[in-house]
């Protein structure tokens, strides 16, 4: 009952609370062997025998030294190469002798295991595998592409490990494919990697240009833990996979409005009024196109338009994601290792649509950050906003609901939205 925060049933009868599916399992006894964080299942059983459970934890502390003062504290940090603490990393300590515990890092990336039995051998393993898109954008593809083509090398072993999205021990075009599928919402996770990786902070790379030459360790091993001496330096460098420009948020919550734009990339198309049943090709150009990459979500009202095809121009089939077409969204990501310029009449891409009802294109097509964030990158790597204009008139702002970040989430998430004009919102 100490853990029950208000379980109830919608039918008459009481609810029994237990530590397992056995309704009589209502007590737990902890001693010195369970110091630290212990996982607990809390089961609720109604009068009809229906059950459900949630998972929480209890931390056992020995503040008065009842378990003996010779068992030391083991602690450390998980920080990025830039020194930012990485929150909510699950750090586990295991020993052949049976001492096992898991704790989560705090906002500063700090973790600790109090009173670890002295004399034992231990392995410390950090893990975090949430929100793979954190810090990942088409600009990372620009930088990785330059590295692959020997135009501009990634200048640290941690950036190289981050670039190895498919966990192959090399950086190749296959990593670009893996990351682009994430950006386009074709995949929702890495197929052979975790979203974060952790390297022992005291590891020295013999060849920083090839971090895999050392078989670097992602665990911290302790042999014969000394008695009476706290160990405070079991530290790790946290690496966000896919993020080579270092803009991932280790706290996982990102303010969607904190980007600073230095200009605009404007896509242009001709407005048209379509009759129900009419098929039309909408071609997109960009007369100020001078970028190394871009990404965005192209939205269409799927109650008014049916997507027939996406036609290549500068952007090819691999630069589009069509998994969200049923929701009226096409994701796009394109990049080059050098600045690409286009004339005003060169087509970037086209879409073929069939009208379901009488409609004007400017009322039902828009570009925004609904899924893939809308942004472009100039020669200096600076962010540019993306706009859409019809016959020279920038499309009117529309209500925009953004993807929550992170997703899925445990404690908190950010849901971003844009309003066409200042007003109250719920």
N, C-alpha and C positions, 0 to 999 in steps of 0.2 A: 504493500500500500504506500510505502514511502516514495515510490516511483510513479504512482498513478496520478496523472494530471487532469483527470476528469472523464474516465471512460464511462460510456453509457450505452444503452440499447434502446431502439425505437419501439420495442414491444414490451409488454409487462414482464416483470421478473428482474431479479438482481443480476449483476455482472460480477463474475469471479476473476480475480487478478492472480496470476501465477508467473513463475519464472520459465515455464515450459508448457507444452500442451497438456501436461499432467496438472490438473487443477489443484492437486494437493501439494505441488512443489512451490511452497510459499516462503521458504527461508534460504538464505545464503550465509555461509560463515567464511570470513576472510581472515587470513593470518599473514605472517611475514612473507610467505611465499607468493602472495598476491599484491605486493607493493606496486604502486603505479596504477595505470589505467586498465580496467577490466571491462570487457564487453558484457552487456546484460540484455537478455531478451525479456520483454514484458508482454505476457499473453493475456488477452481478455476473452472470456467465455460467457456466452449468454445462456439463458434458461433452456434454450432449445439445443444447446451444444455447439452452436456456431462459434468459430474462433478466428481471431486475427492477432497479430503481434507487431510490435515495433522494437527497434534496437536502440539502446542508449548505453551509458557506461557509468561506472563508479570508480573514483580514484581513491586508492588506499594510501594514506601518508603515515609516516612514522615520525611525527614531529617531536616526540619525547624520547626517541632513541630506544624504544622497547625491543626493537629487533637487533640491537647490537650496533655499536658505533663504527665497526670496521668495514661495513659494506658501503662502498663509495657511491657517489652520484656520478652518472654518466650523462653528458649533455653536449649540445653542439648547435649549429645553425645551418640553415639551408638558405643561401643567398645567391642572387644572380652575379654574374661577373662584374656588374656595375655596383654591387654591394647592396642591392635591394632585398630585403627579407621576403621569403616566399611563404605565404600563409597557407594553412590547411594541408600541409604535406603530412601524409600518414607515415610515421617513422616507427618501424618495428625492431625490437631487439629479441633475438632468439639465442638459445644455448642448447647444446646436446643434453645438458642436465635438466632441461625442462623449464627453465625460467623464460617466459615469453610475455611480452607486453607491447602494446601499440599506443602511441600518443600522437596528437596533431600539433603541428607547429603553430605558434601564435603569430600576431601581425608582423613581428620582427623576424620571423623565420626561426625562432628559438624553440628547442625541445629539451626535455630532460627526463631521465629515469632515476628516481631517487632510490637509494639503498639497493643497488644491484649486488647480489651475493659475490663476495670476493673469491678469487681463485678460479673462477670459471672462464670458459672461452665463449665469446659472444660475436654475433654478426648483426650489424645495424644496417637496415635497408630502408631508404626513403622511397615513397611512391606517391605520385599524383597524376591522375589521368582524367582530367575534366576539360571541357571547353577547348577543343583542339584549335579553334579559329582565333583564340586569344593572341593578339600580336601578329597574325598572319594576314598578309595582303598581297596584291599583285606586285607591289614594290619589292617585296622579298624575292619574288620570281625574277624581277629585273636584276637584282644584285647577284642571285645565284647563277643566272644565265651569264652574266659578265664573268663570273668566276670560272664557269665551265669552259667558256671561250677564251680564257686567259686575257681578258680585257682589263679586269680589275679583280684581284684575288681577295677572297675573304681573309681578313688579317688576324684571326685568332682561332685556336683549336676549338673553342666553344662555339663559334659561329659555324665552323665546319660540321660539328656534331649536330647543330640545329638544322643545317641544310640537308643533312642525310635523313630525309623524311621517311624513306622506306626501310631504314635501318639495315642497309646493305654493307656499310663500312666504306662507302665511296660517295662522292657527290656527282650525280649524272642527270641527264634529262629525265630519267624515270622519277627522280625526286620532284622535278617541276610538274610532271603529270600528276603525281600524288597530291601535291599542294593545290594545284588548280582545281582538282575535283572537290577538294574541301571548300575552296573559295566559291565555287559554282553551286554548292549544295548538292552535288552529285553523290558524294560520300559524306557521312556525318561523323567519321572518325578515321584515324590512321589505320591502314590495313595491317601493318606489321611494326607498329611502334606505339609508344605512349605519348601523351601530349607534353609531358615533362620528363627530362632525364637528369640524373644527378651524378656528378663526378667528385670523388674525394678532393677536398680543397687543397690537400698537401701533395697532390699528384703533380709531378713535373714531367711535361711532355718532352721526350727526347727529340722529336721532330714536330714542332707546332704546325707545320704545313700538312702533316699526316698523323692526326691524333690516334688513328686506329693501329699504328705501328706498335704501340705500347700495350695493347690489350688493357686499357685503363679500367680501373675498378669502380663499380657503381655501388659497392657496399663497403662498410668499415668493419674490419675484423680486429677483435681484441683477444689476445691470448693471455691466460693466467692473470686476470684482472687484479692489480695490487690492492691490498687491504688498506683502508684508512686514507687513501689519496683520491680525491675527486678528479674525474676526467672531464674537462670542459671544452675539449677541442676536437670532438668528432664531427667535423664540419664538412659540408658539401657545397659545391657550386651547382646551382639550379639552372638548367638549360631548357628554354621553351622551344620545342621542336617546331621548325618552320619559320621562326622569328630570327632573322639574321641582322635586322637593323635595331634590335633591342627595344622595341616599343611595347612589348607585352606587359600586362599589368599583373604583377605577382599576387596582388590581393584579389584578382579575378573580377572585380567590379570596375567597369569602364564607363566614364562619363562620355556619352555619345556626342556631346557638343563641344568637346575640348580641342577639336582640330582647327588649325589656323591655315586658311587658304590664301595663296598668293595670286590667284587668278582663276579663270574659268575656262574649261573646255566645253564648247557649245556644239551639241549635235543639232543638225537642222534637217527638216523634212517639209514636204508640201502638205498643207492641210487639204482635206477633201471631205465632201459629204457623200456617204455611201447609202445606197438603197438596200433594203433587206434582200439577201441572197447574192449581192454583188461581191465579186472577188477582186482584191486590189493589192498591188505591191507597194509597200511603204519603204522608200529608200532613205537611208540616213547618211548625211555627209557631215563634214566638220571643217569649215574654212579656216579655223585657227588651230588646226591639228599640228602640234609640234611637241610630242610627248614620247616618253619611253614606255608608258603603259597606262592602262586605265581599268576600272572595274565599275559595275553598277548593276542595278536591277531595273529592267524594262518592264513596266506594268501595263496590262491592258484589261479592260473590263470584259471578263469572259462571259458576261450576260449579253453583251452587245457584239463581241467579236469572237470568231473562232480562228485559232492559229492554224494555218495550212502548212507553212514551211518557213525556215530561216535560210536565207540565201547568202552565201559567202561573198565578201568583198576583200577589204584588207583583213578583217577578222574571218577566221576559218571555223569549221564545224567544232573543232576542239576548244574554241574560245567561248562556247555557249553551254549553259546548263538548262535542260528542258524538263527536269524532274518536277518542277513546280508549275508547269503549264496549266494544270487543272485549277490552280489558285490564281491564274492570271498573271504569272510572273515568269520572265526569262532572265536568267543570270548571265553576266558576261564578264570575261577577264581576258585582256590581251596585253602582251608586253614584247619589248624588243631590247636588245643589248645596246642600242644606240637610239638617238632621237629620230623619230620618223615624222616626216612632214607630208601633207597631202594638199592638193589643190582643192578649190571649192567645189569642183564637180566630181571629185573622186568619191566613190561610194565606200563607206566603211562596212556596212552590211545592210541587208534588206529583210523585211518580213512580209510574208504573203498572208493576208487575212481575208476571211469571208464575213460579211456583215450579217448578224442575226436579226437586226432591226435597223431602221433608218437611223443613221448616226453620223456625227462629225468627229473626225479623228482626234482633233485637239481636246475633245471632251472625254476621250476614253483611253488615251495613251499618255504615259508619263515615265520619267526616269527619276529614281530616288534610291534610298538605302534600305528599302523594305527587307531585303534579305542580304544580298551582297552590297556592301557599303559603296556608295558612289564617290569616287575620287580618281584623280589622274595625277601624273608625276611629270614635271618638266625636266629639262636637262640637268638642273642642279639638284634633282631629287625632292623638290618642294611640292607640297600638296596643292592641287587645283580642284576646285569644285566642278561639278558637271551639271550643265543645264540643257534643256531641250527647247528648241524654238520651232514654231510653225510659220512658214512664210515670213521669216524675219522678226516674229513676235515671240518673246520668251513665254513659254507655257505658264499659265497662272499656277500659283502654288496650290497644292492640294493637301488635304489631311493625309498624314503619313504615319503609320504604326510600324515601328521597327522591331526586328527580332530581339527577344530578350537575351541578355548576356550576363552570366553564363547560362547555358541550357544543355543538360539539366542542371539544377542547382540544389544546394542543401539548405543554407541559412538565408541567403538573400540573392536577389537578382536585380538587374536594371532593365526597365522597359522604357525605351525611348520613343518619342513621338514628336512630330512637327505639326504646328497649327498654321493654316493659311493666314490667319490674323489673330491678334491678341484677344483672348477670351478665356473664360474659366473652363475647366475640364474635370471630368471624373474618371 
